[in-house]
Amino acid sequence: MPEKKTKYIFVTGGVVSALGKGIASSSIGLLLKKRGLNVNIIKCDPYINVDPGTMNPFQHGEVFVLDDGSETDLDLGHYERFLDQSMSKDNNVTTGQVYHTVITRERRGDYLGATVQVIPHITEEIKASIRRAGRARPDTDIVIVEIGGTVGDIESQPFLEAIRQMALENDPGDTVFVHLTLVPYVPTAGEIKTKPTQHSVKALREIGIQPHLLVCRTVKPLDESIRNKIGLFCNVPARHVIAALDVETVYEIPLSFNREGVGKAICEHLNLENIDPDLSEWEEMVSKIKHPSHRVKIAICGKYVHLKDAYKSIIESFIHAGVANDTRVDLIWVSSEDIKKNGAESLLDGIDGLLIPGGFGERGVEGKIESIRYVRENKIPFFGICLGMQCAVIEYARNVCDLKDAHSYEFYAELKHPVIHLMADQEGVTNLGGTMRLGAYPCILQQPSRSYEAYGADQISERHRHRYEFNNAYRDLFKDTSLILVGLSPDGRLVEIVEDSDHPWFVGVQFHPELKSRPTRAHPLFRDFIGAAVEYNHKKKDPEAVTDISQVEKNRV
């Protein structure tokens, strides 16, 4: 039986960066998947780093960790959330990975003394990486390939050349080029300007790529004359000039694309049957985001609060949890360093919940610890993730167990009470890239516990990214306290979840639950955290009210 032929959609960007190629690619993928097609997405990043694992969040944003332990670009988070399917290492290719592979082969002598060059050796490896993604999932109909960067960048030229070659090698009707550009509105002139898009497409055509669809980011609707003008000068039918208007939530973009006929146009180019997609569940989810019944304020206390992309998956998880609880979640961004300077009460007054996210380094830790003390003592819902859990353990050890110098070995090697210590398998590790405890690991939950109530299961699997852990030498210290170790690794060696039983909702986890949350399937812990925040908010407004979280439960998706 002949092997199934995979079709490809290549998504490029022009004019400026950060236009939203990842969201556009994900939205296209959703529209095709809702037509019954099997879709996979790959991100090609032109930076020379092997992966973003050691890159500064201020430069790169969030590192998205996959089940297999790969540290990848944050766009893979969009792919997983929109398509509701897990990615693998094959879904993220960087220039660093490509060159590392080619140079390793050269050192082995695989090229038999030939001169190793960008063309054909680098481009052939890029093509091979893209095709691997096509084979990674059985019965894949379409692979969407997002090319990072902007047309004209020196770094992205090998990737653009590689996809140009792939289009030539594929049969007609097996390739679509989608180009995302900016069509700016100039208020002083009162006009929409098409010239940036024309120049961007010109640069792309000089490389040898003619786009089939133009997705135009714009704050103003594109009338027929503007579409005709863009189509004429860019050699694209006017009906395939797509207006990507700004929307209230990114989850509205697939619906906007569907109205604009994006899926229909792609099916036309790929010679596929254009089946109307079933977007009813997605429409209901978007409606809940835009028209919630409740409202809560959640503080996120961290040290990267001035760069929201560092917490991208957490932000999205709160949106999903809000949908599940029919609630708008207003995020209050609080610098942990400001907490240290000004105190927790002045900055956290009026919140309905506190989340301490993961992070690395000592800066801002004392502010996080002080924030946790404030919400623990005032019975405000708390959720700690990775370093957030570790800070909760430190705070409890100091202020309840009276170990005043309790801290983490990560920050101080000479400690009397290192309640957080380096994992045994991390001792002696010198290479920082890809050497943490990474990827999905199982966890056994204790009953009864908040976590067990949330998951409804006694064994779970969650993604990790850390080097330090709860120090087992201090387990006995917490035995007769309200801080309970409710989640352990199957061998009982690693503490995965802690809860304060003397608190309405106080949960700290060593893993990163935000990486597995989905728009129509909120993560259980985020869902219940927001449920507890809604309950706290209601009681705050009416202290005499009888607590009945069942009303919140009824609204959950």
C-alpha positions in Angstrom: 0.0 0.0 0.0 1.5 3.4 -1.0 2.6 5.7 1.9 0.1 8.5 2.6 1.1 11.8 1.1 1.4 14.7 3.6 0.6 18.2 2.5 2.4 21.3 3.9 1.4 24.8 4.9 4.3 27.2 5.3 3.7 30.3 7.5 6.1 33.3 7.2 6.0 36.8 8.6 7.0 40.2 7.3 7.2 43.9 8.1 7.7 43.5 11.9 8.1 40.7 14.4 5.6 39.7 17.0 2.6 39.8 14.6 1.3 36.5 15.9 2.5 33.8 13.5 2.1 31.2 16.3 -1.5 32.1 16.9 -2.2 32.3 13.2 -0.6 28.9 12.6 -2.6 27.4 15.5 -5.8 28.9 14.3 -5.3 27.5 10.8 -4.6 24.1 12.4 -7.7 24.2 14.5 -9.9 25.1 11.5 -8.4 22.1 9.6 -8.7 19.8 12.5 -12.3 20.7 13.0 -12.8 19.6 9.4 -11.7 16.1 10.3 -8.1 16.4 9.1 -5.1 15.1 11.1 -2.8 18.1 11.6 0.7 18.6 13.0 2.6 21.9 13.5 6.4 22.6 13.6 8.2 25.8 14.6 11.5 26.6 12.9 13.5 29.1 15.0 16.5 30.8 13.4 18.5 31.4 16.5 21.7 29.4 17.0 20.9 28.2 20.5 20.2 24.5 20.5 17.0 25.2 22.5 15.7 28.1 24.6 16.3 26.4 27.9 19.2 28.7 29.0 17.9 31.8 27.3 16.9 34.8 29.4 13.0 35.2 29.7 13.4 38.9 28.9 14.8 38.0 25.5 12.8 34.9 24.7 9.8 34.7 27.0 8.5 31.5 28.4 10.3 28.1 27.9 7.6 25.6 27.1 8.4 22.1 28.3 7.0 19.0 26.5 6.1 15.5 27.9 9.4 14.2 26.4 11.4 16.8 28.3 12.2 19.1 25.3 12.6 22.7 26.1 10.9 24.6 23.3 9.6 27.9 22.0 6.4 29.3 23.7 4.6 29.0 20.4 4.4 25.3 21.0 2.2 26.1 23.9 -0.2 27.8 21.4 -0.1 24.7 19.2 -1.0 22.4 22.1 -3.7 24.6 23.4 -5.5 25.2 20.1 -5.1 21.7 18.7 -5.5 20.0 22.1 -2.7 17.6 21.3 0.8 17.1 22.8 3.9 18.0 20.8 7.3 16.4 20.8 10.9 17.3 20.2 10.3 17.0 16.4 8.0 20.0 16.6 10.7 22.6 17.3 13.8 23.0 15.1 16.4 25.6 15.7 19.4 26.7 13.6 21.6 25.5 16.5 20.1 22.0 16.3 20.5 21.9 12.5 24.2 23.0 12.6 24.9 20.7 15.5 23.6 17.7 13.5 25.5 18.7 10.4 28.8 19.4 12.2 28.5 16.1 14.1 28.2 14.2 10.8 31.1 16.1 9.3 33.3 15.2 12.3 32.3 11.5 11.8 33.3 11.7 8.1 29.8 11.2 6.8 30.4 13.7 4.0 33.5 11.8 2.7 35.6 14.9 2.5 33.1 17.1 0.6 32.9 20.8 1.4 30.0 21.2 3.8 27.9 24.2 2.8 24.6 25.9 3.7 23.2 24.6 0.4 22.8 21.7 0.2 23.8 20.4 3.6 22.1 22.8 6.0 19.0 23.1 3.8 18.7 19.3 3.4 18.8 18.9 7.2 16.1 21.5 7.6 13.9 19.7 5.1 14.6 16.4 6.8 13.6 17.9 10.2 10.3 19.2 8.7 9.5 15.8 7.1 10.2 14.0 10.4 7.3 16.0 11.9 5.2 14.8 9.0 6.0 11.2 10.0 5.9 11.7 13.7 2.1 11.2 13.9 0.4 8.3 12.1 -2.0 9.4 9.3 -0.9 13.0 9.3 -2.7 14.9 6.5 -1.2 18.3 6.9 1.9 19.7 8.5 1.9 23.4 9.3 5.4 24.9 9.4 5.9 28.3 11.1 9.2 30.0 10.1 10.4 32.2 13.0 11.7 35.7 12.5 10.8 38.1 9.6 11.4 37.9 5.9 14.7 39.8 5.2 16.4 38.5 8.4 19.8 37.0 7.6 19.2 34.2 10.2 16.0 32.9 8.5 17.3 32.7 4.9 18.4 29.0 5.1 14.9 28.1 6.3 13.2 30.1 3.6 15.4 28.5 1.0 14.6 25.0 2.4 10.8 25.5 2.1 11.2 27.0 -1.4 13.0 23.8 -2.4 10.3 21.7 -0.7 7.6 23.4 -2.7 9.4 22.5 -5.9 9.9 18.9 -4.8 6.3 18.4 -3.7 3.5 17.7 -6.3 1.3 20.6 -7.3 -1.5 21.1 -4.8 0.6 19.8 -1.9 2.0 23.1 -0.7 0.5 26.4 0.5 2.4 29.5 1.5 0.7 31.8 4.0 2.3 35.2 4.7 1.5 37.3 7.7 2.0 41.0 7.4 1.1 44.3 9.0 -1.2 46.8 7.3 -0.8 49.9 9.5 -3.4 52.6 9.9 -1.8 56.1 10.0 -4.1 58.3 12.1 -2.6 61.6 11.0 -3.4 60.7 7.4 -6.6 58.8 8.2 -5.4 56.1 5.8 -4.6 52.4 5.8 -1.1 51.9 4.2 -0.4 48.9 2.0 3.2 49.7 1.1 4.8 47.7 4.0 2.9 44.6 2.9 3.9 45.1 -0.8 7.6 45.4 0.2 7.4 42.3 2.4 5.9 40.2 -0.4 8.5 41.6 -2.8 11.3 40.4 -0.5 9.6 37.0 -0.3 9.2 36.7 -4.0 12.9 37.7 -4.5 13.7 34.5 -2.5 11.5 32.5 -4.9 8.4 32.2 -2.8 5.0 33.4 -4.0 2.5 33.5 -1.1 -1.0 32.0 -1.8 -2.7 33.7 1.1 -1.9 37.0 2.8 -3.0 37.4 6.4 -3.0 41.2 7.2 -2.9 42.3 10.8 -4.9 45.5 11.0 -6.9 47.7 13.4 -9.3 48.8 10.7 -11.4 46.6 8.4 -10.0 46.1 4.9 -12.6 47.3 2.3 -12.8 45.8 -1.2 -10.6 48.5 -2.7 -7.8 47.9 -0.2 -8.0 44.1 -0.8 -7.9 44.6 -4.5 -4.9 46.9 -4.3 -2.9 44.5 -2.1 -3.9 41.5 -4.3 -2.9 43.4 -7.5 0.6 44.4 -6.3 1.3 41.1 -4.4 0.0 38.8 -7.1 -2.6 37.3 -4.8 -6.4 37.0 -5.6 -8.3 39.7 -3.6 -10.4 37.0 -2.0 -7.2 35.5 -0.5 -6.3 38.8 1.2 -7.4 38.0 4.8 -8.1 40.8 7.3 -6.8 39.8 10.7 -8.5 42.4 12.9 -7.6 42.8 16.5 -10.0 40.8 18.8 -10.8 40.7 22.5 -9.2 37.3 23.0 -6.8 35.2 20.9 -9.3 32.4 21.1 -11.6 34.4 18.9 -9.1 34.4 16.0 -10.1 31.0 14.6 -13.7 32.2 14.5 -12.5 35.4 12.7 -10.4 33.3 10.3 -13.4 31.1 9.6 -15.6 34.1 8.7 -12.8 35.4 6.4 -12.7 32.0 4.6 -9.1 31.0 5.6 -9.9 27.3 5.9 -11.9 27.3 2.6 -9.0 29.0 0.8 -6.5 26.5 2.1 -8.7 23.5 1.1 -9.0 25.1 -2.3 -5.2 25.3 -2.8 -4.6 21.8 -1.4 -7.4 20.2 -3.4 -9.2 19.1 -0.2 -12.9 18.8 0.3 -14.1 21.9 2.1 -16.2 20.5 5.0 -17.8 23.1 7.3 -15.9 22.9 10.6 -17.8 22.3 13.8 -16.8 25.2 16.0 -19.7 25.1 18.5 -17.7 24.1 21.5 -15.1 26.8 20.6 -17.8 29.4 20.2 -19.3 28.6 23.6 -15.8 28.9 25.2 -15.2 32.3 23.6 -18.6 33.5 24.8 -17.8 32.5 28.4 -14.5 34.5 28.1 -16.3 37.6 26.9 -19.4 37.4 29.1 -18.6 35.9 32.5 -20.9 35.9 35.5 -18.3 36.4 38.2 -15.0 38.3 38.6 -12.0 37.7 40.8 -8.6 39.4 41.3 -5.6 37.1 41.4 -2.1 38.4 42.2 0.9 37.0 40.4 4.0 37.7 42.4 7.2 37.2 40.5 10.3 38.9 39.2 9.5 38.9 35.5 6.2 40.7 35.9 7.2 43.4 33.5 7.5 40.8 30.7 4.2 39.0 30.6 5.4 36.5 27.9 7.6 34.9 30.7 4.3 33.6 32.2 2.4 33.0 29.0 1.1 29.5 29.9 0.0 30.7 33.3 -1.9 33.6 31.9 -3.7 31.3 29.4 -4.4 28.7 32.2 -6.2 31.4 34.2 -8.3 32.2 31.1 -9.2 28.5 30.9 -10.0 28.3 34.6 -12.1 31.4 34.3 -14.1 29.7 31.5 -14.6 26.6 33.7 -15.9 28.8 36.6 -17.8 31.3 34.4 -15.5 34.0 35.9 -13.4 36.8 34.6 -9.9 36.5 36.2 -8.2 39.9 36.6 -4.5 39.4 37.0 -2.7 41.8 39.3 1.0 41.8 38.5 3.1 42.3 41.7 6.9 42.6 41.7 8.4 40.4 44.4 11.1 43.0 44.9 8.4 45.6 45.6 6.9 43.3 48.2 10.3 43.2 49.9 10.5 47.0 49.9 6.9 47.9 50.8 5.4 44.9 52.5 2.8 42.4 51.4 -0.3 44.1 52.9 0.0 47.3 50.9 0.3 45.5 47.6 -1.9 42.5 48.1 -4.9 44.1 49.8 -8.1 43.2 48.1 -6.9 40.2 46.2 -8.9 36.9 46.0 -5.9 34.7 45.5 -2.1 34.6 45.1 0.0 32.6 42.6 3.8 32.4 43.0 5.2 31.1 39.6 8.4 29.2 38.9 11.7 31.0 38.4 15.5 30.8 39.0 17.9 32.9 41.1 17.7 34.6 44.5 16.4 37.9 43.3 12.9 38.6 44.7 12.7 35.4 46.7 12.2 37.1 50.1 9.3 39.1 48.6 7.7 35.9 47.5 8.1 34.3 50.9 6.6 37.4 52.6 3.6 37.3 50.2 3.0 33.6 51.1 3.0 34.4 54.8 0.4 37.1 54.2 -2.0 34.9 52.3 -1.5 31.9 54.6 -2.2 33.9 57.7 -5.2 35.7 56.1 -6.7 32.5 54.7 -6.5 33.8 51.1 -6.3 31.0 48.4 -2.8 30.3 47.4 -1.2 28.4 44.5 2.6 27.8 44.3 4.3 26.4 41.2 7.8 25.0 41.3 9.8 27.7 43.1 6.5 28.9 44.4 6.1 25.6 46.2 9.6 25.7 47.5 9.0 29.3 48.9 5.9 28.0 50.6 7.9 25.3 52.3 10.6 27.8 53.4 7.9 30.2 54.7 6.2 27.5 56.7 9.5 26.2 58.1 10.5 29.7 59.2 7.2 31.1 60.6 5.4 27.9 61.9 8.2 25.5 62.6 10.4 28.3 64.0 13.5 27.5 61.8 14.3 31.2 61.2 17.2 30.6 58.9 15.4 28.0 56.7 16.2 28.6 53.0 17.1 26.9 49.7 20.4 25.4 48.9 20.0 27.0 45.5 20.7 30.5 47.0 23.0 29.7 49.9 25.3 26.7 50.0 26.2 27.2 53.7 22.8 26.8 55.5 21.9 25.4 58.8 18.4 24.4 57.5 18.3 23.8 53.7 14.7 22.7 53.5 15.1 22.9 49.8 18.1 21.0 48.4 19.7 20.0 45.1 18.3 16.8 43.6 20.7 13.9 44.0 21.0 13.4 40.2 21.8 17.1 39.7 25.0 17.0 41.8 28.1 17.5 39.7 26.1 18.7 36.7 28.1 21.5 34.9 26.3 21.8 31.6 23.2 23.9 32.1 21.4 23.2 28.8 18.8 20.4 29.0 20.1 18.9 32.2 17.3 19.6 34.7 14.6 17.2 35.6 12.5 17.8 32.5 9.3 16.4 31.1 6.4 14.3 32.3 6.7 12.2 35.5 4.1 10.3 37.5 2.8 11.4 40.9 0.8 9.5 43.5 -1.9 11.5 45.4 -2.9 11.1 49.0 -6.6 10.9 49.9 -8.2 13.0 51.2 -6.6 16.1 49.7 -7.4 19.1 47.7 -5.3 17.8 44.8 -7.1 14.4 44.8 -10.5 16.2 44.8 -9.3 18.3 41.8 -7.9 15.4 39.7 -10.4 12.8 40.7 -7.6 10.2 40.4 -4.9 8.8 42.7 -2.1 8.9 40.0 -1.3 11.7 37.7 1.4 12.8 35.2 2.8 16.3 35.1 5.6 18.2 33.4 8.7 19.3 35.4 11.5 21.8 35.0 13.7 22.1 38.1 17.0 21.1 39.8 16.0 21.6 43.4 13.5 19.7 45.6 12.0 19.4 49.0 14.8 18.1 51.4 13.7 14.7 52.6 15.8 15.2 55.8 13.0 17.6 56.9 10.0 15.3 56.4 9.8 14.5 60.1 9.7 18.2 60.9 6.3 18.6 59.1 4.8 15.3 60.4 2.7 16.9 63.1 1.9 20.1 61.4 -0.8 21.2 59.0 1.6 21.2 56.0 1.0 17.8 54.4 3.0 16.1 51.7 0.0 14.9 49.6 1.8 14.1 46.4 4.9 11.9 46.0 6.8 10.2 43.2 5.8 6.5 42.9 9.0 5.5 44.7 8.2 7.9 47.5 11.5 9.7 47.1 10.4 13.1 45.7 7.8 15.5 47.2 5.6 16.7 44.3 2.7 18.5 46.2 2.3 20.1 49.6 -1.0 21.4 51.1 -1.9 23.3 54.2 -4.8 21.5 55.8 -5.5 24.4 58.1 -6.2 26.7 55.2 -9.3 26.9 52.8 -7.1 26.4 49.7 -3.3 26.3 49.9 -1.5 24.1 47.4 2.1 24.1 46.2 3.3 21.8 43.4 6.8 21.1 42.2 5.7 20.6 38.6 4.2 23.0 36.0 0.5 22.4 35.6 0.1 25.4 33.3 1.8 23.5 30.5 -1.1 21.0 30.2 -4.1 23.4 30.5 -6.5 23.7 27.5 -9.1 26.3 26.6 -12.0 23.8 26.7 -10.4 21.6 29.4 -9.0 23.7 32.2 -6.2 22.2 34.3 -7.9 20.7 37.5 -5.7 22.7 39.9 -6.1 26.0 38.1 -9.8 25.3 37.9 -10.2 24.6 41.6 -7.9 27.5 42.6 -10.2 29.9 40.7 -13.2 28.1 42.2 -11.8 28.8 45.7 -11.1 32.4 44.7 -14.7 32.8 43.7 -15.8 31.3 47.0 -13.5 33.6 48.9 -14.7 36.7 47.0 -18.4 35.8 47.8 -17.6 35.3 51.5 -15.7 38.6 51.5 -18.7 40.5 50.2 -21.1 38.6 52.5 -19.3 37.1 55.5 -22.6 35.6 56.8 -23.2 33.7 53.5 -23.2 29.9 53.7 -20.4 28.6 51.6 -21.7 26.6 48.7 -19.1 25.8 46.1 -21.6 23.6 44.3 -22.9 26.7 42.5 -19.5 27.2 41.1 -19.3 23.5 40.2 -22.5 23.8 38.2 -21.0 26.4 35.9 -17.9 24.3 35.1 -17.3 23.1 31.6 
